[in-house]
């Protein structure tokens, strides 16, 4: 899909903006970008205005060097994009680490949300997941760290030891060459490698631990969605979210699907 670029403060935010109707904002996680949502957006754009931004530090626009890439800042940037696009409130659909931004928005900016969907989401203190901690450790090696974490060799080793992107798919054949190319886009330039590492180093689960204290105040329609074979974030976290968010539905399990549910099973993800 064609990506647009919108200026907000000192940043240019890359995003998909397709369709018309009630607005829906899709938030991806790590290590994806707005490409995660393309097939879902294609199915919904006939009925909704679908906006899917790239989180700063990932995707198609490089983050300003002085920009904080923590999830509180990412949530603020998403709200800034909504303002720039004239969207006062929207349904928020978020995956993986994008769920942290969604929880911040839903608990701290309740008037901006009309509905909430969390899919295979980080929450509480369940992140960074072990594979990301592994990448962080390697990336901390002086001088060579940024090149190592984005190298094909590390990706190969990570896959061998169950830490690669293949781990996020129940059916490895669902990971197409086009998807792999999107995953591997990071690291194609020195600045992209630097942003990738900055994004990892900004990971801090304190924001979701703090948001957890206010989950009971969420009053918009909420659904929790999970791949039934998610090996990266166990569905028990989805059960906990359902228990803590009033009237939340789910977890809705997507059959024969891993962590990257919007890629592996976009037809079922339409729920």
PyMOL commands that set and color helices and strands:
alter all, ss='L'
color gray80, all
select helices_A, chain A and resi 34-44+71-84+98-108+110-112+130-139+145-149+152-160+165-168+172-174+177-183+190-201+206-212+215-217+236-244+261-264+266-269
alter helices_A, ss='H'
color red, helices_A
select strands_A, chain A and resi 4-8+11-18+22-27+48-53+90-96+113-121+221-227+249-254
alter strands_A, ss='S'
color yellow, strands_A
deselect
rebuild
show_as cartoon
